[in-house]
Amino acid sequence: MKSIEIRRRAASGYVGDWPSDLHPLIARVFAARGLGPPDLARVRLADMAAPTALGGIANACVLLGEAIANNSRICIVGDFDCDGATGTAVAVRGLRLLGARNVAYRVPNRSRDGYGLSSALVDSLTGEETPDLIVTVDNGIASHAGVATARARGIRVIVTDHHLPGDSLPAADAIVNPAVTRFARCSHTPQPCESCSADARTNDAFPSRALAGVGVMFYLLLALRAHLRVAGAFDARPEPDLAVLLDLVALGTVADLVPLDANNRILVEAGLRRIRSGRCCAGIAALFVAAGRDMTRTVASDLGFAIGPRINAAGRLDDMALGIECLLCDEPGKAASLAAQLSAINSQRQELQSAMVEQAEAMVGSFVERYRDDALPCGIVLYEPDWHPGVVGLVASKLKERLNRPVIACAPAESGSTELRGSARSIAGFHLRDALAEVDARIPGLITRFGGHAMAAGLTMPHANLERFAAQFDAVARRRISADLLEQCVWSDGELDVGDFTFDAAQALRYAAPWGQAFAEPAFDNAFDVESWRTVGERHLKLKLRLDGRAECLEAIMFNALESMPPPSRVRAVYQLDVDQWNGRDRLQLLVRHLQAV
């Protein structure tokens, strides 16, 4: 059993008087995350950052307003992950609500079109499919060639994205991206471009850089509605309620693992409320049934671990159009059929992922045997010729968690291809996209293409460059990662008293906020005696834990616990207070995240 440092969060927020009806554990947890009583009041949609503060949005609204007025053909170009799928569904549904009568969508084919708005994808839009306006969702900020191809054909382009830009911006007609600042350069000539410098690059004042792609699109629709209101578009008809899209916004935001800052928490909580009350789209409702989850009790983790993976599976192994059609479907019977197909694909993904992770762990084992711990590569690059390019990101994520090092998993872009597609996952403190940019600057041409965020990125490169790339990536990681970042630790909100182990406390914490990325679900640590234990499903550990001063044992479960078997007689456990449903009854259960001997 591996011993890992348990670090306790210190209260960094408000430590004074909290509302008397607030559970004391919630006050403690919020204070440890830098929040205070004023933050409890700022949870309404009216407390969101103003859409007008998002750069580029005014130009985009003018273009979309003209397209709606002229009945122009609008093509939404999405992405093949859950953020891209939900963003595409939000765009199509939202534009139709706002009066657009000619809206279609297209998702790139991984092998034929590559990622995002590529020239190949634009070239495939012919005949009746030729749009007057292309709107990208969750992509486009790196699509210089695709944007240029579209504009050369007389097609206007609005880029909506949230990925970090490169050294220059594509020459789109409008760009809406909270990650773009005044320091980014557009591709228009001559430089500087007055239009871009005045509008597309004014995000320094926008308070939420963490919007997912679906969030950016939702913001654009809010601004477009205001633009159309001023133009009198709703003088003769009711103004559409865009809140009906918030279930999709919540799903895409959680699934994309963007930080749940205050703004994103408002969006996600509003979406969760709609789902719990049964006011979600037919596709999401069908996915909950297919996943065996109760919509009325849903929390953010249900979106991240049960619903999002089913949408993502379509983009990884099949065609993301299947996932988008499910999210656009309004007929329950058809939605149920589509959700069943997505669940079947997700099961295939799980089997494939399990086999690939097993292979990767064997490769990691050989790493560990070959190097001493302090000589392991800081940046790890793995490749197997029979891996599937749609699942390598999940492999990288699993191994990053185990090794606490940035990992890039690579696979052939398609069968027989000499090009590799890699997916990268990082640890806190190591900015992946910046690291890939440094490798690219050191040896131009080593990487064909790359993009992403601090914690996740993607790239393509020739197979012949793999060994040199792995060496360069490790060198950059060694230079940028300090020794303390490689130390594995688990965070806790401290010990609980005997009286804190109640069902009411677990229930209060469950619904206190949308927990997730950068807003961690509360976890605590205590010393326990292991009264008994047994394995469940070969890999999981079911325990009865005794706490000093408590008469009854606590039921606990730990998933994927092979390294913790058999547990010692006395342990320190890091756990979450969980609500377990059993035979129609709710009861307190500890969800154990880490065990170590005392």
Secondary structure, DSSP 8 states (H G I E B T S, - for coil): ----EEEE----S--S---TTS-HHHHHHHHHTT--HHHHH--SGGGS--GGGSTTHHHHHHHHHHHHHTT--EEEE--SSHHHHHHHHHHHHHHHHTT-S-EEEE---TTTT-SSS-HHHHHH--GGG--SEEEEES--TT-HHHHHHHHHTT-EEEEE--S---SEE---SEEE-TT--TT-EES-SSSS-HHIIIIIT-GGG-S-TT--HHHHHHHHHHHHHHHHHHTTTTSSS----GGGGHHHHHHHHHHTT----HHHHHHHHHHHHHHHTT-S-HHHHHHHHHHT--GGG--HHHIIIIIHHHHHHHHHHS-HHHHHHHHH---HHHHHHHHHHHHHHHHHHHHHHHHHHHHHHHHHHHHHHHS-GGGS-SSEEEE-TT--TTTHHHHHHHHHHHH-S-EEEEEESSTT-SEEEEEEE--TT--HHHHHHHHHHHSTTSSSEEEE-SSEEEEEEEGGGHHHHHHHHHHHHHHH--GGGGS-EEEE-----GGG--HHHHHHHHTSS--BTTB----EEEEEEEEEEEEETTTEEEEEEE-TT-SS-EEEEESS-GGG-S--SEEEEEEEEEEEEETTEEEEEEEEEEEEE-
